[in-house]
Amino acid sequence: MSVARESFRKARETVSVGFGLHHAEAVRSVKGEVFVEMRDGATGELLHKEHKQNVITLDAGILAAMLFRDPASRSLGANMLAVGTGATGALLSPDAPSPLQRKLNNELARKPWASEIFRDAGGNAVAIPTNIVDFTCTFTESEAVGPLNEMGIVATLSANPLITNPNPNNFPTRDTTVDVALYDILVNYLTFSVISKPSTATLSITWRITF
């Protein structure tokens, strides 16, 4: 587990211990925001750019509680970004993401983080641990091609992005008797207006988590 992933877990532990909060309250104190850039693979021309806030899922609270109780219960933390085409609602104004979401509605691709960087309050990259971490993933020209409109951070069971273990129970229902330890856990979720990614463009996504 990398230093950044370790901080992802330890931050929740610190909040819970330091302030006596339950795990759900600890997760609500975490803020996520997403920076998206799509560029032409040949020229580097910027084709699309946006910045959005995300939803912290209720299952993120379960993951935090699992790791707080037993750090060895999951060998992988929030280790991949998944993108998909399954947001419901209008193409240009999809339905708002729900914290009840447990997986992407129609996952197209997922990929481990390319970089994990600590940042200070001013957004500058720093070498020491802080409460702000940028997790960045870049899909190359041949990856994640399609009309993307949903994405999320996933804590996977397998380190292989081709092996998926999605929770069969999903929004709008949320069965709390389902054992999430058996599945990939969706930590953050975001829906957005369609980004049509062609096979000639790269897509770089940075998910900034502030604890």
VOBA-1610 file (N, C-alpha, C; in pm, whole numbers, padded with zeros to 5 digits, always signed):
BEGIN
Met+00084-00119+00000Met+00000+00000+00000Met+00088+00124+00000Ser+00060+00220-00086Ser+00143+00339-00097Ser+00120+00431+00021Val+00210+00531+00034Val+00196+00628+00141Val+00063+00701+00131Ala+00024+00738+00007Ala-00100+00812-00010Ala-00221+00727+00026Arg-00219+00600-00014Arg-00331+00514+00022Arg-00335+00492+00172Glu-00218+00485+00234Glu-00213+00470+00378Glu-00275+00592+00445Ser-00248+00709+00389Ser-00305+00831+00447Ser-00455+00833+00430Phe-00504+00775+00322Phe-00647+00767+00297Phe-00715+00696+00412Arg-00650+00590+00461Arg-00704+00514+00572Arg-00679+00583+00705Lys-00554+00628+00727Lys-00517+00685+00855Lys-00593+00812+00886Ala-00627+00891+00780Ala-00699+01015+00805Ala-00832+00988+00871Arg-00901+00884+00825Arg-01028+00849+00887Arg-01007+00802+01031Glu-00898+00731+01055Glu-00869+00684+01190Glu-00846+00804+01282Thr-00770+00902+01234Thr-00738+01019+01314Thr-00864+01096+01349Val-00952+01115+01249Val-01075+01188+01275Val-01160+01114+01377Ser-01170+00982+01363Ser-01254+00905+01453Ser-01200+00907+01595Val-01070+00889+01611Val-01011+00884+01743Val-01005+01023+01807Gly-00962+01120+01729Gly-00939+01253+01784Gly-01065+01326+01827Phe-01177+01299+01759Phe-01297+01374+01789Phe-01414+01286+01833Gly-01390+01157+01847Gly-01494+01068+01896Gly-01611+01054+01802Leu-01589+01066+01671Leu-01698+01056+01574Leu-01720+00912+01531His-01844+00882+01498His-01872+00753+01436His-01820+00756+01294His-01805+00636+01231His-01742+00631+01099His-01819+00709+00995Ala-01953+00710+01001Ala-02031+00784+00901Ala-02004+00933+00912Glu-01990+00984+01036Glu-01960+01126+01055Glu-01821+01159+01004Ala-01727+01066+01024Ala-01591+01088+00977Ala-01588+01101+00826Val-01664+01015+00756Val-01667+01021+00611Val-01729+01151+00562Arg-01833+01199+00634Arg-01897+01322+00590Arg-01803+01441+00602Ser-01698+01430+00684Ser-01604+01539+00696Ser-01504+01542+00582Val-01501+01437+00502Val-01409+01428+00389Val-01472+01496+00267Lys-01390+01573+00194Lys-01440+01642+00074Lys-01364+01593-00048Gly-01437+01569-00154Gly-01374+01528-00279Gly-01411+01622-00391Glu-01314+01652-00477Glu-01340+01731-00596Glu-01261+01672-00712Val-01315+01690-00833Val-01260+01623-00950Val-01220+01724-01057Phe-01099+01705-01111Phe-01048+01789-01219Phe-01031+01700-01342Val-01093+01739-01453Val-01092+01658-01575Val-01029+01737-01689Glu-00937+01673-01762Glu-00879+01732-01882Glu-00871+01626-01992Met-00923+01658-02110Met-00908+01570-02226Met-00828+01644-02332Arg-00724+01578-02382Arg-00635+01641-02480Arg-00619+01553-02603Asp-00594+01618-02715Asp-00563+01545-02838Asp-00432+01470-02819Gly-00434+01341-02850Gly-00318+01258-02825Gly-00197+01297-02908Ala-00218+01353-03026Ala-00107+01388-03116Ala-00053+01528-03091Thr-00143+01625-03072Thr-00101+01765-03062Thr-00097+01818-02919Gly-00166+01750-02827Gly-00174+01799-02690Gly-00277+01909-02672Glu-00351+01942-02777Glu-00452+02046-02769Glu-00558+02010-02665Leu-00594+02107-02581Leu-00696+02086-02479Leu-00833+02082-02544Leu-00903+01970-02530Leu-01034+01951-02592Leu-01148+01972-02493His-01121+01943-02367His-01227+01955-02266His-01163+01971-02129Lys-01226+02057-02046Lys-01176+02078-01910Lys-01293+02112-01820Glu-01297+02051-01700Glu-01400+02086-01604Glu-01357+02049-01462His-01427+02106-01366His-01398+02087-01224His-01532+02068-01153Lys-01547+01957-01080Lys-01674+01926-01016Lys-01653+01872-00875Gln-01759+01883-00793Gln-01762+01821-00661Gln-01824+01683-00673Asn-01786+01591-00584Asn-01838+01455-00591Asn-01920+01421-00468Val-01975+01302-00469Val-02051+01250-00355Val-01968+01142-00287Ile-01959+01149-00154Ile-01898+01042-00075Ile-02008+00940-00049Thr-01987+00815-00086Thr-02091+00715-00070Thr-02101+00666+00074Leu-02216+00608+00108Leu-02234+00550+00240Leu-02143+00429+00259Asp-02114+00359+00151Asp-02023+00244+00162Asp-01881+00286+00197Ala-01846+00412+00170Ala-01715+00461+00211Ala-01703+00457+00362Gly-01815+00481+00431Gly-01815+00473+00576Gly-01790+00331+00625Ile-01846+00234+00553Ile-01823+00094+00590Ile-01677+00058+00568Leu-01620+00104+00455Leu-01479+00076+00428Leu-01391+00137+00537Ala-01421+00260+00578Ala-01342+00325+00684Ala-01352+00246+00814Ala-01473+00199+00846Ala-01491+00122+00968Ala-01417-00011+00962Met-01420-00076+00846Met-01349-00203+00828Met-01199-00185+00852Leu-01142-00080+00792Leu-00999-00058+00803Leu-00960-00009+00943Phe-01051+00062+01008Phe-01024+00106+01144Phe-01021-00014+01239Arg-01114-00106+01217Arg-01121-00227+01302Arg-01004-00320+01276Asp-00972-00339+01145Asp-00866-00433+01109Asp-00800-00386+00980Pro-00686-00317+00989Pro-00619-00266+00870Pro-00585-00373+00767Ala-00573-00499+00812Ala-00538-00607+00720Ala-00661-00669+00653Ser-00779-00616+00681Ser-00901-00676+00626Ser-00914-00655+00476Arg-00849-00552+00423Arg-00847-00527+00278Arg-00702-00503+00238Ser-00652-00580+00143Ser-00513-00562+00100Ser-00496-00438+00015Leu-00605-00390-00046Leu-00601-00272-00131Leu-00693-00164-00076Gly-00649-00041-00082Gly-00733+00070-00039Gly-00814+00124-00156Ala-00837+00255-00157Ala-00909+00318-00267Ala-00811+00334-00382Asn-00796+00231-00461Asn-00681+00217-00549Asn-00705+00239-00698Met-00830+00253-00739Met-00856+00268-00883Met-00965+00370-00911Leu-00963+00421-01033Leu-01070+00506-01083Leu-01146+00429-01190Ala-01278+00428-01178Ala-01363+00363-01277Ala-01446+00469-01349Val-01461+00454-01480Val-01544+00544-01559Val-01648+00463-01634Gly-01763+00526-01661Gly-01869+00451-01726Gly-01963+00539-01806Thr-02068+00476-01858Thr-02162+00543-01947Thr-02305+00532-01896Gly-02323+00501-01767Gly-02455+00464-01717Gly-02528+00566-01633Ala-02487+00692-01631Ala-02562+00791-01554Ala-02703+00804-01609Thr-02800+00813-01520Thr-02939+00825-01564Thr-02976+00972-01581Gly-03086+00995-01653Gly-03131+01131-01677Gly-03087+01184-01812Ala-03100+01314-01831Ala-03067+01378-01958Ala-02917+01376-01984Leu-02880+01371-02112Leu-02739+01365-02149Leu-02660+01486-02098Leu-02720+01604-02108Leu-02650+01725-02068Leu-02677+01764-01923Ser-02772+01694-01860Ser-02804+01722-01720Ser-02846+01592-01652Pro-02752+01503-01626Pro-02786+01374-01567Pro-02835+01388-01423Asp-02900+01283-01374Asp-02947+01284-01237Asp-02829+01303-01141Ala-02854+01373-01033Ala-02748+01396-00933Ala-02703+01264-00873Pro-02575+01251-00843Pro-02525+01128-00782Pro-02583+01109-00643Ser-02602+00984-00605Ser-02659+00952-00474Ser-02555+00882-00387Pro-02553+00911-00257Pro-02462+00839-00167Pro-02500+00692-00150Leu-02616+00654-00202Leu-02659+00514-00196Leu-02592+00429-00303Gln-02525+00495-00399Gln-02461+00424-00511Gln-02355+00327-00460Arg-02354+00205-00517Arg-02259+00103-00473Arg-02167+00055-00584Lys-02197+00095-00706Lys-02114+00062-00821Lys-02154+00156-00934Leu-02075+00161-01041Leu-02115+00236-01159Leu-02230+00161-01226Asn-02320+00235-01287Asn-02434+00171-01353Asn-02392+00093-01477Asn-02293+00147-01548Asn-02242+00077-01667Asn-02093+00108-01682Glu-02014+00035-01606Glu-01870+00061-01606Glu-01808+00025-01740Leu-01725+00117-01791Leu-01659+00096-01919Leu-01513+00057-01900Ala-01446+00121-01805Ala-01304+00093-01782Ala-01265+00138-01642Arg-01158+00078-01591Arg-01101+00122-01464Arg-00950+00113-01473Lys-00883+00191-01389Lys-00737+00195-01397Lys-00679+00239-01263Pro-00564+00180-01224Pro-00499+00224-01100Pro-00448+00368-01114Trp-00423+00431-01001Trp-00371+00567-01002Trp-00231+00572-01063Ala-00208+00674-01144Ala-00074+00696-01201Ala+00014+00773-01104Ser-00049+00858-01022Ser+00027+00935-00922Ser-00062+00967-00804Glu+00003+00984-00689Glu-00065+01018-00564Glu+00022+01123-00495Ile-00027+01246-00487Ile+00058+01358-00444Ile-00006+01433-00328Phe+00072+01455-00222Phe+00027+01540-00112Phe+00035+01686-00156Arg-00063+01768-00112Arg-00061+01910-00143Arg-00088+01991-00016Asp-00033+02113-00014Asp-00060+02201+00100Asp-00189+02279+00075Ala-00224+02367+00169Ala-00350+02441+00159Ala-00355+02530+00035Gly-00239+02567-00019Gly-00234+02649-00139Gly-00235+02570-00268Gly-00241+02438-00257Gly-00244+02353-00375Gly-00107+02313-00427Asn-00001+02346-00354Asn+00134+02314-00398Asn+00171+02171-00358Ala+00239+02100-00447Ala+00286+01966-00417Ala+00393+01973-00309Val+00383+01885-00209Val+00479+01883-00099Val+00526+01740-00073Ala+00641+01728-00011Ala+00701+01597+00014Ala+00655+01536+00146Ile+00595+01617+00233Ile+00552+01567+00363Ile+00401+01541+00361Pro+00352+01451+00448Pro+00208+01423+00452Pro+00127+01546+00492Thr+00015+01565+00425Thr-00082+01669+00458Thr-00221+01605+00458Asn-00323+01687+00477Asn-00460+01635+00473Asn-00522+01645+00335Ile-00442+01677+00233Ile-00492+01689+00096Ile-00409+01599+00005Val-00477+01511-00070Val-00407+01421-00160Val-00472+01426-00298Asp-00390+01441-00401Asp-00437+01432-00540Asp-00411+01292-00592Phe-00517+01223-00633Phe-00505+01092-00697Phe-00534+01112-00846Thr-00436+01081-00931Thr-00451+01107-01074Thr-00445+00980-01155Cys-00533+00972-01254Cys-00538+00858-01346Cys-00550+00912-01488Thr-00476+00855-01581Thr-00483+00897-01721Thr-00518+00779-01809Phe-00626+00795-01885Phe-00666+00695-01983Phe-00607+00735-02118Thr-00534+00645-02181Thr-00468+00674-02308Thr-00569+00672-02423Glu-00520+00696-02543Glu-00608+00705-02660Glu-00699+00583-02676Ser-00646+00465-02655Ser-00723+00343-02678Ser-00810+00302-02560Glu-00798+00372-02447Glu-00870+00333-02325Glu-00992+00421-02301Ala-01096+00359-02244Ala-01217+00431-02202Ala-01278+00513-02314Val-01281+00458-02432Val-01339+00528-02548Val-01491+00515-02544Gly-01561+00629-02546Gly-01706+00624-02544Gly-01766+00749-02483Pro-01902+00752-02470Pro-01973+00867-02414Pro-01977+00859-02261Leu-01874+00906-02196Leu-01862+00892-02050Leu-01952+00991-01977Asn-02019+00945-01872Asn-02101+01036-01792Asn-02110+00996-01644Glu-02024+00903-01603Glu-02018+00868-01461Glu-01877+00820-01429Met-01835+00839-01303Met-01705+00789-01260Met-01705+00773-01108Gly-01607+00700-01058Gly-01599+00684-00914Gly-01469+00619-00871Ile-01429+00646-00747Ile-01314+00581-00687Ile-01359+00446-00632Val-01278+00343-00659Val-01313+00208-00618Val-01201+00147-00534Ala-01239+00083-00424Ala-01146+00001-00346Ala-01169-00142-00392Thr-01077-00196-00469Thr-01099-00324-00536Thr-01046-00442-00457Leu-01099-00560-00488Leu-01047-00683-00430Leu-00925-00732-00507Ser-00921-00705-00638Ser-00811-00749-00722Ser-00729-00630-00770Ala-00598-00650-00778Ala-00510-00546-00831Ala-00517-00540-00983Asn-00581-00637-01044Asn-00595-00642-01190Asn-00722-00567-01229Pro-00712-00457-01304Pro-00832-00379-01340Pro-00929-00455-01428Leu-00885-00565-01487Leu-00976-00644-01571Leu-01062-00738-01489Ile-01029-00756-01362Ile-01107-00843-01274Ile-01193-00755-01185Thr-01323-00757-01207Thr-01414-00673-01131Thr-01504-00759-01042Asn-01540-00702-00929Asn-01628-00770-00833Asn-01734-00672-00784Pro-01824-00628-00874Pro-01922-00526-00837Pro-02027-00578-00740Asn-02071-00491-00652Asn-02178-00524-00559Asn-02307-00543-00637Pro-02375-00657-00624Pro-02497-00679-00701Pro-02614-00592-00654Asn-02605-00539-00534Asn-02709-00453-00479Asn-02670-00307-00501Asn-02758-00230-00564Asn-02722-00093-00600Asn-02841+00000-00590Phe-02814+00130-00595Phe-02915+00234-00596Phe-03023+00201-00699Pro-03154+00223-00671Pro-03205+00303-00559Pro-03223+00226-00428Thr-03211+00094-00432Thr-03217+00019-00307Thr-03078+00009-00247Arg-03072-00015-00118Arg-02943-00036-00052Arg-02965-00133+00063Asp-02935-00259+00038Asp-02954-00364+00136Asp-02834-00366+00231Thr-02854-00324+00354Thr-02744-00314+00450Thr-02701-00451+00504Thr-02773-00557+00468Thr-02732-00691+00511Thr-02632-00753+00415Val-02609-00689+00299Val-02511-00740+00203Val-02370-00723+00260Asp-02289-00827+00252Asp-02151-00823+00303Asp-02062-00758+00197Val-02029-00629+00217Val-01950-00557+00118Val-01806-00607+00111Ala-01762-00684+00212Ala-01626-00738+00211Ala-01604-00832+00093Leu-01712-00880+00033Leu-01703-00974-00078Leu-01691-00903-00214Tyr-01699-00770-00213Tyr-01708-00696-00340Tyr-01614-00575-00343Asp-01595-00522-00464Asp-01531-00391-00478Asp-01621-00288-00409Ile-01559-00189-00345Ile-01637-00088-00273Ile-01622+00047-00341Leu-01735+00105-00380Leu-01736+00238-00441Leu-01728+00342-00330Val-01626+00426-00335Val-01599+00522-00227Val-01655+00661-00261Asn-01634+00707-00382Asn-01684+00836-00430Asn-01756+00813-00561Tyr-01855+00899-00591Tyr-01930+00882-00716Tyr-01964+01019-00773Leu-01961+01027-00906Leu-01989+01153-00975Leu-02059+01125-01107Thr-02163+01202-01135Thr-02226+01201-01267Thr-02201+01338-01332Phe-02199+01341-01465Phe-02166+01466-01534Phe-02218+01460-01677Ser-02227+01576-01740Ser-02267+01583-01881Ser-02171+01499-01963Val-02221+01438-02068Val-02142+01343-02147Val-02011+01404-02197Ile-01904+01332-02173Ile-01774+01361-02233Ile-01748+01251-02335Ser-01754+01285-02462Ser-01733+01185-02567Ser-01583+01171-02593Lys-01526+01065-02540Lys-01382+01044-02555Lys-01355+00963-02681Pro-01285+01022-02779Pro-01249+00948-02900Pro-01121+00868-02879Ser-01089+00785-02977Ser-00967+00703-02969Ser-00841+00782-03005Thr-00858+00912-03024Thr-00743+00999-03055Thr-00707+01093-02941Ala-00774+01075-02826Ala-00754+01168-02715Ala-00717+01094-02587Thr-00645+01165-02500Thr-00616+01113-02367Thr-00706+01185-02266Leu-00739+01117-02159Leu-00827+01174-02057Leu-00758+01163-01922Ser-00727+01277-01863Ser-00660+01280-01733Ser-00759+01328-01627Ile-00771+01250-01521Ile-00866+01282-01414Ile-00793+01282-01281Thr-00805+01393-01209Thr-00746+01404-01077Thr-00858+01417-00974Trp-00857+01327-00877Trp-00956+01329-00770Trp-00884+01381-00646Arg-00919+01500-00603Arg-00855+01561-00486Arg-00938+01533-00361Ile-00879+01465-00265Ile-00946+01432-00141Ile-00888+01519-00030Thr-00976+01591+00040Thr-00936+01674+00152Thr-00997+01617+00279Phe-00913+01582+00374Phe-00959+01518+00497Phe-00978+01620+00609
//
